[in-house]
Amino acid sequence: MTEPTAKPLPRKTLERMDQAWDRMSADYGARLNLSPESECYLQLAAQVPPSQSELKILSLGTGPGFELDSLLQRVPQARLTCLDVSGKMLERLQQRLAETAGQMETIQASYVNYPIPEESFDLIVSSKTVHHLLDDVKVGLFQAIRQGLSQDGLYLELDDVCTKENMVALRQNFEQQAGVKEGGDQGEWNQNINVTVERELELLQQAGFSAARSPWSQLNENGYGVAVFVCQK
């Protein structure tokens, strides 16, 4: 089969993850045209059955926490552990969701090497973040996530995806820029490496989840978009 032709992408000045997200903390939603009411976040939350239980939820790369608003409407008693590399993003999260202070813990750390306690969470969520990681790093993260879930736990992922042609171009661009920097192979630089829905499902299956599916996805005319993934331990 002929490989898709990769259209070269423009080069950009790269920032380290913590610096990039500190800078974008003030206007993240406006910059990306996102809000807690955006369809992608509603679709993510729709995968969680309503419950009054104190579900233990770990949010990876939480950012301003737009994914949490609709989740908390469905599981209002949830206990949240929110992890992000950006201190300023965590400050904004705490300001936005101040009413949940008694049920939320924040941790400033990179989720790539954070030691997720085994069988400790009913739900682990990541939102628009793991597309900064190489495939093998993703699989390692997914394995840690799976081990961190309780026996009947779920991993929910909302992430940026693309067509196969764009996937090839993004990977080539990464190898020429972030890939040659120290820490580039561990997602320490803010550069996208989106993959297709099909490829993400392959990586999730490689990590050992008993089931992985994508109930919702959306691509624009340029071949970029978002998708929701649901994985059972």
N, C-alpha and C positions, 0 to 999 in steps of 0.2 A: 504494500500500500504506500502511495506517495505521501510523504510528510507534508503538512501544510506549510505554506510560505509565510515566514514571519516578517511583518512590516516593522522596520526599525522604529524605535521609540525615541523621543527627545531625551537628552541627558538632563539631569537636574542636580542641584546641590543637595547632598544628603545630610540628614541630621540624625543624631542618636535618638533612640526611641523616647527616652525620658525627656530630652530637650524638646523634641517635636511636639509631644503631647502636652507638655507644660505650656508651650506657646499657643497651642490650639484650644486650650481649656476654656478660654473666655468666649469663644465663638464657634465651638465645634458644630452645634446644630445648624447655625446659619451657613457656615462654610460648606457643609455637606448636604444641606437641604433636608435635615432630619429633625424629628421631634419624637417625644414618646408616643404620639399618635400615628406615626408613620406605619404604613401597611406591613412592612417587614417585621416590626416589633409585635404587632398584633397577631401576625401569623405565627411567630415564635411562641407567644404566650398561649395561643390556642391549643398547643400540643400538651398542655398541663391540665389535668382534670381539676376542677375546683375542689378545694379542701379547706377545712378549718384546723387542720393539724399543724403542728409546729415543724414543718418540713425544714430540714437543714439544706441550705442552698449555698453552693460555692460559685461565685461569679469571677471568671478569669478575664483580665483586661477590661475591667468594668467601665472605665472612662466616666462620663457623666451619668451613666446608669439608665439611659433611655429604655433599655430592655427590661428594667425592673418594675416600671410603673404598672404595666398591664399584667405582669406576673403577680405583683402584690395584690391586684384586684381579685385574682383567682385563688391565691394562697396568702391571705392577709396576715396570718400568724407565723409566717416563715421566719426562720433565723438565718440571717445573711452574713456570709463572709465574702468580702469584696477585695479583690487583688488587682493592683495596677502598678505599673512602673513609675507613673507620674504622680508626684505628690499633689500638684495643683489640680489634676483631674479628681483625685480623691477628695480634696477640699470642696470642689464644686459639687461632687456627688453628695457629700454631707450637707451642704447648704440646700441642695434641691430636695433631698428626701429627709429633711430635718425631723419630720414626724416619726421616722422609723429609727431614730438614734438608739433607742433601747433594744432594738432587735438586729442591729447591724454592726459588724466589726470590719474595719478597713485595715489592709496590710499593703504597704508599699514594697513591692518586690516584682521581679520578673517571673511570670508563670512558667517560663521555659525550664527553669531549674528549681522551682519551688517544690519542697517535699510535701505533696498532698498526702495527708494521713489516710491509711487504707480503710476502706469500708466506713467512711465517716459522713458521707453526704447522700441525701436522697435524690438530689438534683444538682448537676454541674452544668453551668451555662457559659458559653463564650459568644461574644457578639462583635462581628466585623473586626476581627483581630488576627486570627491564625493565618490569614493570607499573607502575612509577612514572613512565614516560615518555610524552609525547604522541606521536601517530602519526608526525609528520614527523621528530621527533628519533629515534624508533626506526628509521625507514628509513635515516637517516644513519648510525646506529650499525651497522645490519645491513650497509650497504655497506662500512663500514670493516672489519667482521668478514670479509666475503667476500674483500676484498682482502688481508687478513692470512693467509688460508688458503693452504696449499700446493696444488698443482694438483689433487690427489685428496683434499683436506681436507674435514672435516665440521664444521658448526656444530650443536651440541646445545643445546637450550634446554628448561629446565623452568620453567614460569611459572604464576602464578595467572591463572585465566580465569573467565568468568561467562556468564550468559545475556545476551541482547540488552537486556532490560529493565534489568538491573543495570548493564550497560555505559553506558546512557544516564544513569542516576542518578549513577554514579560520575563521569562526565565533567562533568555539571552541578555536582556538588559541588566538583570540582577547580577549575572556572572561578570559583566563588564564593570559594574559599579560597586554595590554593597558586597558582592561576593569576594572582592579582592581586599576588603578592609578587615582589620582585626575585629573579630566578633560577628562578622557578616553571616557566617554559617549558623549562628545562634540567634538570629533575628534581632540583633542589637541596633540595626539601622533601619530607618523608616523608608522602606521600599517594598512595593507590592509584588507578590508572586502568585497572583490568582491562578486557580486551576478550574477545570470543568467540573460540573456536578458529578459526572461519572468518575472522574479521577479522585475526587474527595471521598466518594463512597468506597472506592477501592482501598484508600488509605485507612479509612475507618475500619473496614473489614480486616485489613492486615493487622490492625492493633488488637484484634480479638473480640470485638463486640459481637454478641450473639445475633444481633440484628441491627441493620442500619438502613435508613431510607430517607428520601427527600420529598416531603409532602407538598412543598411549595417552592417555586423558583420563578425568576423574572429576569429576562435579558432585554437590554435596549437595542436600538438599531445599530449601535457600534459594537455589539457583541460583549458588553459588560453588564453585570447585574448582581443580584443577591439570591441566596437560597437558604432554606431552612433544612437542617438535618436532625433526625431523631435517632438515637442509638440506645439500645438496651444492653445492660451489662452482660 
